[in-house]
């Protein structure tokens, strides 16, 4: 005998009057060997002796098969398949979407338009069958009602964030909710939320339905927003203690970007929200360089908006971090014009400094030198010693690139001397690295290595990943050029440990490793690394680096073909000699 108890949420809720008798009955039925009892429920609490089976969402293939079994309008459609992916694919939502689309005879393009307008509100059919009814049934569960009025608001906060809520952030985000841990525990029992990679989240249809329609009117969400904005406001400076603590951004970047993206849309005049945008992009520059959807939004602000010049600087830095220097220069020139209009001399100097570094990246060295000298003059007028030193360091890099080695060395030493009585060891580390570059160019490998190691020694106690990475990179290049391949590989391994979450740096590691393997005539391995590097740079839009990889790959192919031809010629020669010897032996 098969007995099915469907939607048993309230039946199995022990605290309700009369439910204990039903629960006891269910427990008794489960003891009979000739009875197979099936219970479906959002609640994971089950009677003793029953086995629990979690029903997963559909695979995308199964979702498509289900959808097109009901929806007969056409064959497979990319538009419809994209919507199915947005449904996580939740079985009921997939079936409802297919049924609604079939009943209304919507074409795939019409379906896509309706989805953009209505989202999960369109998932309902006649006879009161809808996603909303199912969700509201769960929200009406006595177990949820007992949690109090804050429960529904907390679900709204979880629904708002694309990643959900970090399970370690409950105390930090919801300090006013005394029973927060118990509430989230009950959410999981009710299957309203689930845990995924350390986050408490929910299925996409639930998220879409429960997300606050007016975020400004959701008090708990506004508190969560203020908590994030406060955490972002911590200055990201390698010279300050606690620099590494800001690494939390690497796991929550999707959530954090969503916050200002939504709130700038609601209130574009708010200075606090744009300040949060700036801080967010600063954090990304340090820990997880990537382009963000906030970039175009910042550019779309009116030029008169007070936050625009400062905001524009941050996307330009992100473009620099991923190696797209052309876009970086475009944004910096735009920002410089805005700052000049406002007559902000320190900010003009700062943007000119960024432009000089970008010119170096674009190999426009003469232009960069001129810009750096303009910046240096402004900081001398402002009597800003540390800024002068930072500018001299940039000037040293540019002069080195222009092969004015003695002038470059003098600028680097001036930078170090200016900072002798300051705490800016970060710039000192970079100045020693440029000295290493200068001696490398002069052919003095010993002095170059000494300066790189000095730079490493300064950076190591502070754990400055960027300085550690680039000095190991420089030493790997140095040893590779000297034929010390084992030492080069050792520094390559150190580079990898300092390139976490930095795709551009990983691409540089692969590119350098390909070069080392090429010099060791390990051509297949070299080709594999070069292809990986090319893929990274192409994905990031770093066109110059991608083109360099493409040229290097042609060089590898040419060498491989050359080796093949030599092997072919030797094979022909040995075959000829063998046949000739055989012919001579047979008298032919």
N, C-alpha and C positions, 0 to 999 in steps of 0.2 A: 504494500500500500504506500503510495506517495502522497504526502500532505504538504501543501505549500502555504506558508504564511507570508504574504507579500506586504511590503512597506510597514514593517513591524516596529517602527521607531517608538511610538507611544505605547504600544503593547508591552514592550520590554523595559519601559521606564519604571523602575521599582517604586519611586516615591509617590506615584499617582494612586489614589484610592481605588481599590479593586484590581489593580494590575498585578498584585502579588499572587492572586488566585490564578490569573492567566499564565503568569510566569511559572507557577508550580505545575500547571497543566502541561505546558510546553516541556518542562523538565521531565514529567512522567512519560509523555509520549516518546521522548527521545530515548527512553530505556527499552522500548519494545524492539525486538530483533526483526520482526516482520513489518516494521514501519520505517520508512525513510522520510525524515522531516527536513524540509527546505525552508529556510527563513531568509528573506531579503530585508535589509535594513541599512540606513545610513549609520546607525549606531554600531560600533564594533563590540559592545558588550553582548556576550552570548551565554546561554545556559551551560552549566557544566556538562561535559560529555560531548558537546558539539564541536565540530571542527570549523574554524573560520577560514574563508577563502576571500582574498582581496580581488575584486574584479577590476582589472586595469582598464585604461582607455584603449581605444582601438589603435592598431597600427595605421599609418596613413594609407597603406594599400587596402586594408579592410574597410576603412572609412570611405574611400572612393568606391569600392565595390558596393557597399551598402547604399551610398548616395545615388549612384547611377542605376541601381536596381529599382529605385523608386522614381527617380527623375528621368523621364524618357524623352526630354526635349531634344537632346543632341548627344553626340559622343563626348569623350573626355574634353574638358575645358580648363585651361590654365586659370581662368578667373574663378571658377567654382572651386578648383583644387586649392587655390590660395586661401579662400574662405574656410575650407575644411581644416587647413593647417592652423588657422586662427582659433578654431574651436577646440583645439588640444587633443585629438578629435574625440570629443565627449559623445558617447553613443546616442543618447536621447536628443542632443542638439543636432547631430548629423541627420537623424531620422526626421526630426521636425523641419529642418531646413529643406531637406529633399521633398517632404510632403507639401510644405507651403509653396515651394517653387513649382512643383508639378500641378497643384490645384490652380495656381494663378497663371499657369502657362508662361512663366517668365523665361526669356532667353538668358543665356549666361551673362551678357552685358547688363541686362535689366536687373538681374539678381544682384550683380555687383553694386549697382547704383542703390538698390534698396538696402543692401547690407551697410553701405556707408552712411545712409540716412538713419536707419533704425537699429542697427546692430542686433543684440539679442532680443530686443522688443518684438522683432518679426517672427520669433520662434513660437508661434501658437497656431493651432488649428481649431476647427469646430469641436464641439463636445467638450469644451473646457480643458482640452489637452494642451499644455504649454510648459515651457521651461520655467516661466515665472511661478506657475502654480506649484511645481515641484519644489522650487527653492523656498517659496513662502511656507510650504508644508514643513520643510526642515526648520525654518526660522520660528515656526509656531511650536516646535517641540518643547514639551515641559522642561526638559533638561536645559535648553537654551534660555527659556523664560526665567528660570530660577537664577541665572547668572546676573540678572539686573539690567538696567538700561544702558550700561556702558558696553555690553557685549556686541550689540548691533553696530555701535560706532567703531569699535575695535575691528570688526570685520570690514568696515568701510576703509579703514587705514590699510589693512592688509591688501584689500582689493585695489587701492590706489597705486601701490608700488608694483612695477612690472616684475620685480624679483621677489616680492613679498617682504617679510620682516626678518632680519637676522635674528636667530633665536637667542643670541647673546646680548641683544639690544633691548630686551623687554623692560628691564629696570630703568635704563637710560631714557628710552622713548616715552614710557608711560608711568612717570613717578607718582602721578595722582591716583592711579588705580591700584588699590591695595591687594586685590585678589587676582592680579593680572596673570600669574603663572597658572592658577587653577582654571581661569577662563580659557586660556589658549590650550590647556590640556583637554578641556571639554570640547573645544572646536574640533580637535583631532578625532575624539571619540565619535562626534557627530558627522565626521567625514566632510565637514565644511572646509577644513584646511588639511594640508598634508606637509610633511617635511621633505625638502629637496635641497641637497648640498648645503646644509646648515641654515637654510631659510624656511620660514613658515609661509607657505604660499597656498594658492587655490587654483582650481581649473579655470581656464580662460572664460568660459560662459558665466561661471559664478562671479569671477572678478569683474566682468563687464556689467553684470546686473547690480552688484553691490557697491560698485565704485561711486562715491559721492558725486552727484550731478553738479553741485555748487561747492567746490572745495573750500571756499572762503567761509562758508556757513557750517563747516564741520570742525568743531572745537578741538577734538583730539588730533585730527589731521594737521591743524594749524600749530598745535603744540609740537607735533613730530617735525613739521617743517622748520620751526624755530630751533629745535634741537640740532637738526642737520646743519642749518645755516650757522649756528654758533660753533659747531665743530669745524666747519669749513673756514671760519674766520681766523683760525690759528695760523700765524705767519709761517710760510714754507721757506725756510732759509737754512742751507747746509751748515751755517755758522752757529745756529741756535740749538740749544739742547732740545731733545724730543723730536728732532727732525724725522727720525724713522717712524715715530708714532703715527704720522700722517699717512702711512702706507695702507691704512684701512680702506682708502679710496679704491684700491685695485679690485676689491671684491664687491664694492657697492656702487661702482661708477654708473651703472644703468639706472639704479634708483635715484641717485643724486642728480643726474642730468634731467630725469623726468620732472623733478620738483621745480626747478627754475623754468623749465620749458613750459610747464602748465601755468605757473603763477605769473610769468611775464606776459603770457597771453591774456590772462584775466586783468592784470594791472600793470600795463607797460610803463606807467609813470612812477612806479615804486622804485626808489633808489636802493632799498635793502635787497630786493630781488636781483637787480643787476649787479650789485656788489657780490652777492652769492655766486652769480655766473662767473665773475672774475676770479673769485677764490677757487671755484670748482676747476676752472681751466688751468689755474696755477698748480693745483694738486696733480692734475693729469700730466702736465708738462714734466713734473718731477718723477712721477711713479708709473704712469701708464699712457704714454703719448699716443693719441689717436684723434682723428677728426670727429667733430661733434655736430649734432643738428642745431646747436645754438649759434654756430658760426653765421649761417645765412640770416638768422633772426637778428643778430647784432648788426650786420650790415644794413638790414632793412630799417633800422631806427632812423629818425630824422637827424640830419647833421647837427641840429641845434640841441639835441638831447644831451644833457650834461654827462651822462655815463658813456656815451658812444666812443670817444677817443680812447679811454682807458680799457673799455671792453674789447675794442678792435685789436689791441695789442696782444691779447691772449690767444685768439685764433691764429694770429701770425706766428706766435711762438710754437703752437701745435704743428703748424705747417713746417716750421724749421725742424721740429723733433722727428717728423716722419720723412724729412728730406725733400719736401716740395718747396724749394727756395724761390721759385718764380712767383707762386701765390703768396709766399711770405712777403716778398718785396712789394708786390702790388698793395697788400694791406698796410704795410708800413708807410708807403708813400701817401696813401689815403689818410692814415692817422697823423702823419707829420703835417699835412695841410690843415687838418682840424686843430692841432695844437698851436700852429703858428697863428691861426685866426684868433685863438684865445690868448695869445701872447704869453704862454706858459713856458718860460725859458728852461727850467729844469727838465720839464717833460719833452721839450724839443730836443734837448741834449740826449735824453734817454733814447728817444726814437731814432735819432741820428746814429747813436751807438749801435742799436740793433741793426740799422741799415748797413753800417760798415761791416758788421759780422756777416750779414747776408751777402754783401758784395764779395766777401772772401769765399763764401760757399759757392757763389756763381762764377768764381775766378775772374771777377772784375776788380782786380787788385788795386789799380791806380785810383779807381773811383772810391774804393773802400778806404784807402790811405787818406784821401782828401777829406772824406766824411769823418774819419777818426781824428784828424787834426782839428777840424771844426769843433768837435765835441771837446777835445782837450782844452782848446782855448776858452770855451764856455765854462768848464769846470775850474780853470785857473782864475777866471774872473769871479767865480762864486767861491773861490778859495776852499774847494772840496778835495782834500788830499786823497781819500779812499777812491773817490770817483776818478780822479786823475790817474791813480795807479791802475784801476780797472781798464781805463781807456788806453794807457800805455801798453798793457798786456795785449789788448786787441790790435793795437798798432804794430806790436812786435810780430804777431801772427801774420799780418798783412805784408809787412816788409820782408819777412822770411819767404812768403809765397812769391813775392816779386823779385826774390833772389838778392835783396839788399841785406846780406847776412850780418855784416858788422853793425849796421844801423838797427837791425832787428835785435841783436844781442844787447846793444846799449839800452834800447827801450825796455826790454825784459828786466834788465838789472835795475834800471830806474824804478820800475814798478815794484820790485822786491824791496828796494831801499826805502821807498815811500811808505811801505806797509810794515816796516820793522818794529814800530811801536804801536801797532793796531792789532785787532783780533781777527782781521780778515785773512785767515790762513787759506781759505778756499782760493782766493786770487793768487796767493803766493804759490800754491800747488800748481795752478795753471801756468804761471810764469816760468816755473822750473820745467814744465813740460815743453814750453816753446823753446827754452834754451836747449833741451834735449833734441828737438827738431832741428835747431840751427846747427848744432855740432854733427848731427846725423848727415845733414846736407854738406857740411864741410869735409865729411869722410872720417871724422874722428869718432869711431864707434865707442871707444872706451869712455870718453867724456859724455857722449850722448846717453849711454846706459846709466852713467852715474847720476845725471840730472833726472832721468826718468825714475830712477830708484829713489831719489830724494823726494820727488813729487809723490810717489807711492807712499813713502814713509810719513809724509804730512797728512795724506788723505786717509790712510788706514785706520787710525784711532777714531776718526769721525764717521767712518763707514760711508764715505761719499761714493756711491756707486758709479756716477758718471766719470769722476776722476780716476777711480780704480780701473774702470773699464778701459778708458782711452790710453792710460799709461801702459797697461798690459798689452793693449793693441799695438802701441808704438814699439814696445820691447819685442813683441812677436815679429813685427815687420823688420826690426833691426837684426834680429838673430836669423830670420829667414834670408835676408840679403847677404849675411855672412856665412851662409851654409850650415848654421847650427840648428838643424831642423828639430832635434829633440827639445832644445830649449824653447824654440818657437812654439812647438805643440804644447809645452807646459804652460806658457802664457796664454795660449788659446783656451785651454781648460779654465784658467782663471777668468778670462773674458766671459766665458759662458755663464759663470756663476754671478756675474754682475750685469747680465743682460736680461734678467727676468722681466717679463711683461713689456719688453721693449723690442718690437718686431724689427725696427730699423737697425738696432745694434746686433740682433741675431743675424740679420742679412749681412752686416759688415763682417761678423765672425765667419759666416759661411764663405763669403767672398775671399777673405784672407786665407782661410783654410784651403780653398780651391787653388789659390796661387802657390801655397807651400807644397801641396800635393803635385801640382804641375811641375814644379822644379825638381821634385823627387821622381819624376816620370811615372807617377801613379795616375795615369790619364783617365781611366774609368771613374775612379774615386773623385778626381778633380772635376770631371764633368758633372757628376751627381751633385756635388756641393755648389758648383756654379749655377746649375739649374734651379736649385732650391733658393739661392740668393736672388736670382732673377725673378722668381715667383714672388718673393717677399717684396722686393722693390717695386715691381709692377703693381702689386695689390695696394701698396702705400702711395702710389703716384709719384715715387721718386724717380723721375724719368731719366735723369743723368746717370744715376747709379744703375738703373735697369739697362741703359744703353751700354754702359761700361761692361756689364756682365754679358750682354749679347756679343760684344766684340771679343771678349775673352773666350766665350764658347766657340766662336769661329776659329780662334787661335788653337784651341784644344782639338777641334775637328781636323784642322789642317795638319797638326802634328800627328794625330792618330792615323790620318790617311797617308801621311808620309811614311810612318812606320809600317803601315800595311803594304805600301808600294815596295819598300826595301825588302820586307819579308817575301813579297811576291817575286821580286827579282832574284833573291837568293834561292828560292824554291825552283825557279826556272833554271838557274845556273846549275844547281845540284842535279836536277832531273836530266839536263843536257849532258852533264859529265857522266852520270850513271848510264844513260843510254849509249853515250859514246864509248864508254868502257865495255859495255856489253857487246856493242857492235864490233869493237876491235877484237874481243875475245872469240867471237864467232866467225871472224874472217870477213864480215860484211863491210 
